[in-house]
Amino acid sequence: MIELSVVILAAGRGTRMNSDKPKVLHELAGMSLLQRVLNCAHQLNAEKVCVVYGHGGDAVPLALQGSDALCVLQEPQLGTGHAVQQAMPHIEDGTHTLVLYGDVPLIQPATLHQMQKMEGALTLLTVNLADPSGYGRIVRNSEGDVTAIVEEKDATAEQREIHEVNTGIMLVPTRLLKGWLSKLKNSNSQGEYYLTDVVGMAVDEGIAVQTVQPGHEWEIHGVNSKSQLAVLERTWQQVEAKRLLAQGVTLADPARLDVRGRLECGRDVEIDVGCIFIGNVTLGNKVKVGAYCIIKNAMIADGTQIAAYSHIDSSVVGADCQIGPYARLRPGTLLHDAVHIGNFVEVKNSEINQASKANHLSYIGDTSIGRRVNIGAGTITCNYDGANKHRTVIEDDVFVGSDTQLVAPVKIAKGSTIGAGSTITRNTPEGELTLSRSKQTTINGWQRPVKKV
């Protein structure tokens, strides 16, 4: 495989976006357009990736902090050929340069791998469009060889009837590319230095020009306006929906699904309408997700059911749990198997062990809960003293009555019962009833009621 360098052109103003944000930093499916192209480039094992930026000041370099991409400023912006010129001092002659575009976010690695396999000295990615308006046309001779790319504004009426168009993506030996770029002229209607003119130079030198077509037409669609961004967003969501359906996932309505990251599903997963999946989400076998849930960076184990309008963020949920409706699991939540988190219950940075339940109107924050614990309606853990967070520990087989406040730091010992309406500020003894209405009292020898058969 050839040694590869990648140049991503990201200097455009994006006037039609009507935004102060650089066009390439707008998001598609939860990720910036530019980051999507970068992720694709990284899958090609490139020796170097250069991002050529311009409009938007330092917003693009700031967005790429932590990335191994080299940011190169194009100022002023004098066309695509001029943009690639800015990157050339940073590219080794012995490599091949792949030119990508920061506003063409859905290009796929498989398509670019096909370009890498071509033996020609210059390889173009082209596509046949029913409506080629706006694209440069691929001009071929009677033998079918590529002879030129003509931009639409410079094309004749006959050339505008051509349906094979240039996507702008090309792969060129760097040594040859540097020479051709140095010869570019701006004698065209835009007064710009067109990268596509290097094709004519290659033809003049008798160098073969090869072409590859993408696996899907949507790979080469660019974004120049919010309406185009919206269309491409739905296009990508349809791609994701088809992937999930092919894996056996049941989608109540494939048109009402949003995957803004990576969603992995086991067998017999069911997803209702309006759900949003953000970041990396894994759903185990037979998981059911109710309507209008939002799940972000979470792992949900087998058999768990998530009722409508629940929010789960950066959490791990065990098997056979019942979540929601209207439940919220915030970052740091760990639920073991068979846990119930009911309507209007919020859990944050807490571990809840097997078969414990908080079914109604509760807040559980910075808490460790044992097995078979019942948290009554309206219970809150008071974990914040105005300056610091403190932890609550609730051991196995505890019953917490409704409308209780547990003021951390505090430990509720194994088998304890907390009377409804209590404010607990001190550790409780094991196996006893503790309540605090006018004052905290422990009733020694009290026996918990037994369910009548």
FENGISUL-V945716 format. One record per backbone hydrogen bond with DSSP energy under -1.0 kcal/mol. CO is the residue of the C=O (numbers start at 1). NH is the residue of the N-H. E is the energy in kcal/mol with one decimal. If there is no record, write none. Layout:
co: {CO	CO}
nh: {NH	NH}
e: {E	E}
This chain:
co: {3	4	5	6	7	8	9	11	14	15	22	23	24	26	28	31	32	33	34	35	36	37	38	39	41	42	48	49	50	51	52	53	56	58	59	60	62	64	70	72	78	79	80	81	82	84	87	88	92	93	95	96	97	98	100	101	103	108	109	110	111	112	113	115	121	122	123	124	125	127	132	136	137	139	139	141	145	148	150	151	156	158	159	163	164	165	169	170	171	172	173	174	175	176	177	178	180	181	186	188	193	194	195	196	197	198	199	200	201	202	203	208	210	212	216	217	225	226	227	228	229	230	231	232	233	234	235	236	237	238	239	240	241	242	243	244	245	250	253	256	258	260	262	264	267	269	270	271	273	275	276	277	278	279	281	282	283	284	285	287	288	289	291	293	294	295	296	298	299	300	301	302	304	305	306	308	310	311	312	314	315	316	317	319	321	322	323	326	327	328	329	330	331	333	334	335	337	339	340	341	342	343	345	346	347	348	350	351	352	353	354	356	357	358	360	362	363	364	366	367	368	369	371	373	374	376	377	379	380	381	382	383	388	391	392	393	394	396	398	399	400	402	404	405	406	410	411	412	413	414	416	417	418	419	422	424	429	432	433	434	435	439	441	443}
nh: {96	47	98	50	100	52	102	55	17	18	25	26	34	33	31	28	36	37	38	39	40	41	42	43	44	45	6	70	8	72	10	74	59	62	63	64	65	67	51	53	193	83	84	85	86	88	90	91	95	175	174	5	172	7	9	104	223	112	113	114	115	116	117	118	173	210	171	212	167	165	135	166	150	147	148	144	141	139	137	154	160	161	162	129	138	127	125	99	123	97	177	178	179	180	181	182	183	184	188	191	81	197	198	199	201	202	203	204	205	207	206	122	124	126	219	220	229	230	231	232	233	234	235	236	237	238	239	240	241	242	243	244	245	246	247	249	248	271	256	274	277	279	281	283	286	250	289	252	292	258	295	260	297	262	264	300	266	287	303	270	306	272	309	276	312	278	314	282	317	284	304	320	288	323	290	326	294	329	296	332	299	335	301	338	305	341	307	344	311	347	313	333	349	316	352	318	355	322	358	324	345	361	328	364	330	366	334	369	336	356	372	340	375	342	378	346	381	348	392	351	394	353	397	357	400	379	403	363	406	383	408	390	385	410	368	412	370	415	374	418	376	421	380	424	382	393	428	395	416	431	399	434	401	422	405	407	432	417	443	419	441	437	435	446}
e: {-2.6	-3.8	-3.1	-3.0	-3.0	-2.7	-2.8	-1.6	-1.9	-1.7	-2.0	-1.7	-2.7	-2.5	-1.1	-3.2	-2.0	-1.6	-2.6	-2.6	-1.8	-2.4	-2.4	-1.1	-1.6	-1.3	-2.8	-2.9	-3.3	-3.0	-3.0	-2.9	-1.8	-2.5	-2.0	-1.3	-1.2	-2.5	-3.1	-2.2	-2.7	-2.0	-2.2	-1.8	-1.2	-1.1	-1.9	-1.8	-1.5	-1.0	-2.4	-3.0	-2.4	-2.9	-2.5	-1.7	-1.6	-1.6	-2.6	-1.4	-1.3	-2.0	-1.2	-1.2	-1.2	-2.8	-2.6	-2.5	-1.8	-2.9	-2.1	-2.9	-2.2	-3.3	-1.5	-1.9	-2.3	-2.8	-2.8	-1.6	-1.9	-1.2	-1.6	-2.4	-2.5	-1.6	-2.4	-2.8	-2.7	-3.5	-2.6	-2.6	-1.3	-2.4	-2.8	-1.5	-1.5	-1.2	-1.9	-1.0	-2.9	-1.1	-2.0	-1.6	-1.4	-2.2	-2.3	-2.4	-1.5	-2.8	-1.7	-1.1	-2.8	-2.4	-1.4	-1.7	-2.1	-2.4	-2.2	-2.4	-2.3	-2.0	-2.1	-2.5	-2.3	-2.0	-1.7	-2.4	-2.5	-2.4	-2.0	-2.3	-2.7	-2.2	-1.1	-2.3	-1.4	-2.9	-2.3	-1.7	-2.7	-2.3	-2.6	-3.1	-3.1	-2.9	-2.8	-2.6	-2.5	-1.8	-2.7	-4.1	-2.4	-3.2	-2.6	-2.9	-1.9	-1.3	-2.8	-2.4	-3.2	-2.6	-2.4	-2.5	-2.7	-2.6	-2.7	-2.3	-3.1	-2.5	-1.4	-2.2	-1.9	-2.8	-3.5	-2.0	-2.2	-3.0	-3.1	-2.2	-1.8	-2.8	-2.4	-2.8	-2.6	-3.2	-3.8	-1.3	-2.9	-2.5	-2.9	-1.1	-1.5	-2.4	-2.7	-1.4	-1.8	-2.4	-2.5	-2.8	-1.2	-2.0	-2.6	-3.0	-3.5	-2.3	-2.8	-3.3	-2.9	-1.4	-2.1	-2.2	-2.9	-2.9	-1.1	-2.7	-1.7	-2.8	-2.0	-2.1	-3.4	-2.0	-3.1	-3.1	-3.0	-1.5	-2.9	-2.0	-2.5	-1.5	-1.7	-2.8	-2.2	-1.1	-2.5	-3.2	-2.5	-2.4	-2.3	-3.0	-1.8	-2.9	-2.5	-3.0	-2.8	-2.4	-2.1	-2.6	-2.0	-1.8	-2.4	-3.1	-2.4	-1.1	-2.6	-2.9	-1.0	-2.5	-2.2	-2.5	-4.0	-1.1	-2.6	-1.2}
